[in-house]
Amino acid sequence: MNLAMQHIPVMAQEVLEYLKLSPSSVVLDLTVGAAGHFTYVAEAIGNPEKMIGVDRDLMCITEAKKKFPSSTLIHGSWTQALTELEKRLPEVQGVLMDCGVSSMQLDHASRGFSFRFDAPLDMRMDTTQAISAQNWLSSVDEQTLANTLFHLADERRSRRIAKSIVEKRRKNQLHTTFDLVQAVEDAVGPKRGKTHPATKTFQAVRMAVNEELIEIEKTLQALIQKLSHGARIVVITFHSIEDRLVKNIFRDAKQNKQLRLLHKKAVRPQREEYLLNQRARSATIRAVEIVKI
Ligand SMILES: C[S@@+](CC[C@H](N)C(=O)[O-])C[C@H]1O[C@@H](n2cnc3c(N)ncnc32)[C@H](O)[C@@H]1O
């Protein structure tokens, strides 16, 4: 299967512009996915040997290894990979983080990321990880669940939804994605407008299961500490909660004179791009350059 065919990399021109690469650049792509950006960057520097790729989804790394056998490709979370890469970080000149799930993960019914398909409640980006959505939902208490829905997805109806999920669990009726959709609909009613009522619940559970905000925070902090003067970090996020976290980390590091921001306002896609690629509609780029005095 040609995975890259199904996936259009978001804001690829802007990514290349902010990474400001030269043929000698060593680039770390922390989100290989379908290798969309990876391919653009490898072509821009003209040397796949200078590319390091990371993904916690083994399928992505396996496919990327077939296409880029001379690149360094690591299966694992960012925090695991950064420990492994510690010695190489000072030579890295560009880092890309294209956050969140890939369209492949969303479209692969059995992965359980989407409320469009009925599947076991999995949602692990790394299928070798122990805790799935089913495990997490079977042990989380109602208060923590409500807080998670509110904090990770801005779900205003978090308490009602958490109560309904816990009720379904108590009746042993919470096993599949459609069971989770039903729990949300029992609490807030069926779809009325454009957005499905389970959208935010699925986002929050996925983010909790994969510890997405913790990964972003620890990884950016480590990169800011360990990259060399002049190295650049480009982050693409897809919702305001991720973007706010990235913005605050960069703002604090700027105040500590650890980096400079490469733009005033966050960078958003051109209209032409999001008309062609629906996924680009919610994308935001933040880019910085490391300063070592
Ligand atoms: C939006 S997709 C990347 C798409 C890619 N840029 C492309 O153009 O094909 C995000 C990818 O990052 C991976 N990912 C997300 N968070 C991760 C983390 N903390 N550690 C490792 N990989 C992660 C996901 O498994 C997914 O494959």
The ligand as an ORCA input file, in Angstrom:
! r2SCAN-3c Opt
* xyz 0 1
  C      -0.267     14.105     11.682
  S       0.604     12.627     11.582
  C       2.054     13.033     10.695
  C       1.890     13.061      9.206
  C       3.204     13.303      8.480
  N       3.769     14.595      8.789
  C       3.034     13.162      6.989
  O       3.121     14.183      6.266
  O       2.802     12.044      6.504
  C       1.241     12.462     13.202
  C       2.073     11.200     13.409
  O       2.836     11.412     14.582
  C       2.809     10.279     15.386
  N       2.908     10.747     16.765
  C       2.068     11.587     17.413
  N       2.474     11.802     18.674
  C       3.622     11.089     18.820
  C       4.528     10.910     19.902
  N       4.339     11.501     21.090
  N       5.610     10.118     19.721
  C       5.832      9.517     18.509
  N       4.998      9.651     17.443
  C       3.911     10.425     17.602
  C       1.489      9.586     15.083
  O       1.597      8.195     15.303
  C       1.271      9.946     13.603
  O       1.729      8.919     12.753
*
